[in-house]
């Protein structure tokens, strides 16, 4: 959880807020998509990414979050889409409308690294062998990505 989210939650408690997230769809040479086994839900997978911090662009956030969660450095190629009409209630009672800016990212370097804090596993998956994805927002991003869509707004 980011410092910004902790700070805003100290003001509003569990009330619904709007949160901005940024992440990337990253593929290997076989066209398989990199997914992260998340630490916050058992046996659930999602795209690498996270909360935009104050002072960051959404591109900077995607690059930073991917590095933190996977150990790899990426460049941002294009916007897959902005996914904005999604609501989540977290286990601790926090409520949020999540806006996610999803990019296509290309690997520049680094090595896949599992931190065991936010990430329990990292694996590339073929389109027809995807595991259970943790929220509909990520399902929609993944489907749009594999359909070759760009600039989606939901």
C-alpha positions in Angstrom: 0.0 0.0 0.0 1.3 3.4 -0.9 2.0 6.2 1.5 -0.7 8.3 -0.3 -3.3 5.6 0.2 -2.4 5.4 3.9 -2.6 9.1 4.2 -6.0 9.5 2.5 -7.4 6.5 4.5 -6.3 8.3 7.7 -8.7 11.1 6.6 -11.7 9.1 5.3 -11.5 5.8 6.9 -13.2 3.0 4.9 -15.4 5.3 2.9 -15.3 4.9 -0.9 -12.6 6.8 -2.7 -11.2 7.0 -6.2 -7.8 5.3 -6.6 -5.5 5.5 -9.6 -3.4 2.5 -10.6 -1.0 1.9 -13.5 0.4 -1.3 -14.9 1.6 -3.1 -18.0 0.9 -6.1 -20.2 4.3 -7.7 -20.9 4.9 -10.7 -23.2 7.8 -13.0 -23.8 9.1 -14.1 -27.2 6.3 -16.7 -27.4 3.6 -14.1 -27.0 2.8 -15.3 -23.5 1.6 -12.7 -20.9 3.5 -12.1 -17.7 1.2 -12.5 -14.6 1.9 -12.0 -10.9 0.6 -14.4 -8.3 -0.6 -11.8 -5.7 0.2 -11.9 -2.1 -3.2 -10.4 -1.0 -5.3 -13.3 -2.3 -4.6 -17.0 -2.3 -3.9 -18.6 -5.7 -5.1 -15.5 -7.6 -3.2 -13.9 -10.5 -3.1 -10.4 -12.0 -1.1 -8.0 -14.1 1.9 -6.3 -12.5 1.1 -2.7 -11.4 0.0 -0.6 -8.6 -1.0 2.8 -7.2 0.1 6.0 -8.8 2.1 8.2 -6.3 1.7 11.9 -6.0 4.1 13.6 -8.4 4.3 10.6 -10.8 2.9 10.3 -14.3 0.9 7.2 -15.1 3.8 6.1 -17.3 6.4 6.5 -14.5 4.1 4.7 -12.2 3.8 1.7 -14.5 7.5 1.5 -15.0 8.2 1.8 -11.2 5.5 -0.7 -10.2 6.6 -3.3 -12.7 10.2 -3.0 -11.5 9.1 -3.3 -7.8 6.9 -6.3 -8.4 8.8 -8.2 -11.0 12.5 -7.1 -11.0 12.4 -6.2 -14.7 12.8 -2.9 -16.4 10.3 -2.0 -19.1 9.6 0.7 -21.7 6.0 1.8 -22.3 5.0 1.1 -25.9 1.3 2.2 -26.0 -1.8 2.6 -24.0 -4.0 -0.5 -24.0 -6.7 1.4 -22.2 -8.2 3.2 -19.2 -10.5 1.1 -17.1 -12.5 3.2 -14.8 -15.9 1.8 -13.8 -14.8 -0.8 -11.3 -15.5 -1.0 -7.6 -13.7 -3.0 -4.9 -14.3 -3.6 -1.3 -11.1 -4.9 0.4 -10.9 -7.4 3.2 -10.3 -4.6 5.7 -13.5 -2.8 4.7 -11.9 -0.1 2.5 -14.0 0.7 -0.6 -12.7 2.2 -3.8 -13.5 3.0 -7.4 -10.3 1.9 -9.2 -9.1 3.6 -12.3 -6.4 1.6 -14.0 -4.2 2.8 -16.8 -2.9 -0.2 -18.7 0.0 -0.1 -21.1 1.8 -2.6 -23.3 5.3 -2.8 -22.0 8.5 -4.2 -23.5 11.3 -5.7 -21.4 14.5 -3.7 -21.4 16.5 -5.7 -18.9 16.5 -7.0 -15.3 15.7 -10.5 -14.0 12.4 -11.8 -12.8 12.5 -11.6 -9.0 9.8 -12.7 -6.5 9.8 -10.5 -3.4 7.3 -12.6 -1.3 5.7 -9.4 -0.1 3.5 -8.3 -3.0 4.5 -11.1 -5.3 4.4 -14.9 -4.6 5.1 -16.0 -8.1 5.7 -14.7 -11.7 4.9 -16.7 -14.8 4.2 -16.2 -18.5 0.9 -17.7 -19.6 -0.5 -18.4 -23.1 -3.8 -16.8 -23.9 -5.6 -20.2 -23.7 -4.0 -21.2 -20.4 -4.7 -18.2 -18.2 -5.1 -18.9 -14.4 -7.9 -17.4 -12.3 -7.6 -13.6 -12.5 -8.3 -11.6 -9.3 -10.7 -8.8 -10.5 -12.9 -8.1 -13.6 -10.8 -5.0 -14.3 -7.7 -7.2 -15.1 -9.8 -9.7 -17.0 -11.0 -6.9 -19.3 -7.5 -5.5 -19.7 -6.2 -9.0 -20.6 -9.0 -9.7 -23.1 -8.6 -6.3 -24.8 -4.8 -6.8 -24.9 -5.1 -10.2 -26.6 -7.7 -8.8 -29.0 -5.1 -6.2 -30.1 -7.1 -3.3 -28.9 -5.5 0.1 -28.2 -6.9 3.2 -26.5 -9.9 1.4 -24.8 -11.9 3.5 -22.4 -14.3 1.6 -20.0 
